[in-house]
Amino acid sequence: MDKLDFINYWVESSKHDLAVASSLFNSRHFDYCLYLCHLSLEKLLKAIWIKNNIENNPPMTHNLVYLAQQAGLDMDDEQLKFLQFVNSFNLGIRYPDYKFKIYQMCDEGFTKKNFSKVQEIHQWLMKKS
């Protein structure tokens, strides 16, 4: 695989995850919708990291802020703060201590607001990939 193949893999996988997040939102599985939102942004950031680096294997991390910084993205404080917040959706599903807390927060309004913001950032990142 060449560099473009690696980038395309991450971009297509990211778009798929965002589509699944939409399905989860529509079926009212709000906690998992937001988890897939995190995963979608993570994959897109990894595509951008590959584009902007010599290597084809991005850092093995789930930290969106770290990935954005390592990819060399020029993001404002609001965007970085939101990525840090989205990191909690990953932890919230993966670890039982957080899962119930995230589940309780993820009502329709909370999820709709944050899903919309994720879609906005996803579109911005797509232009960078």
N, C-alpha and C positions, 0 to 999 in steps of 0.2 A: 504494500500500500504506500502511496506517496502522500505528501502533506495534505493535498486537497482531499484525498479519500478520508483521512483522519478527521479533517474539519467537517466534511459532509456527514460523516457518521454521527458526530456529536450534535450538529445542527438538526439533522433529521430526527434523531432520538429526542432532542429537546422539544421539537415541534409536536412529536407524538405525545410526549408527557403532558404538554399543555392542553392538547385535545382531550386526553384522558381526564385531566383536572376539570375540564369543562363538563364532561359527562358525570363526574363525581359530584360537581356542584349541582347539576340538574337533578341528580338522584338523592340530593340532600346528605351526602357523605362529606360534610364540610371539613372535618379534620384531615381526611385523606386527600381532599382537593388541595388543601394548602401544603400538605407534604409533597404532592406532585408538582406544585408550583415551585417549591424549593428545588426539587430535582431538575425541573426544566431549566431554571436559571443557572443551576450548577453546570449542567451540560453545555449550555450556550457559552458560559464563561470559559469552560475548558476548550471549546472550539476557538474562541478568540485568543486564548493563551497559546494554543498551537500556532495559530496564524502569526502571532507576534513574537514567537520564539523559534529557535533553531530546532529544538527537539520536537518529537511528535507525541510524547507522553506527558500529559499535564500532571501537576502535583496531585498526589493522592490525598485529597482533603475534601471536606464538605463545606468548608468555611467560605461563604460567598465573598466576603470582604477581602479576604486574603487572595482568593482567585482573581478578583477584579484588580487588585493592586499588582499582583504578579503578572497579569496580562497587560499591564501598562495602560489601563483605561483611565481617562480623565473624567472622573465622576465627582459631582458636587457633594457637599456634606449631607444633603437631604437624601440623595440616592444611596450613599454609603450607610447612612443610618437605617434606611429601609432594608437594605440587604442584611444588615446585622439583625434586624427584627425578623426577617424571613428565616434566618438561621435557626430561630427558635422553633419553627414548624418542623424542621428536620429532627431536632432533639426531642420535641414533644411527641413524636410518633415512635421513635426508636427506643425510648427509655420509659419504662413503666412509671417511674416517679413523676415524670412530666406529662405522661399521656392523658391522665384524667383532667389535669389542669387545662391542657390545650383543648381537650374535648369540650369542656365546659365553656371556654371562651368562643368556640367556633359556632356561633349561631349564624343565621342567614345573613344578617346585616354586617357583622364583622367579616365574614368570609367574602361576601360580595365586594365590600370596600377593598379588601386586601388582594383579592383575585384581580380586580380591575387594575390596581396599581402594578401587580406583577405583569399583567398583559402589556401595560404601558412600557415598563422597563424591558420586557422581552422584545417588543418592537424596536426600541432604541438599540438594544444589543444586537438584534438581527442586522441592523445597518452597519454594525462594526465587525460582523463575522465574515 
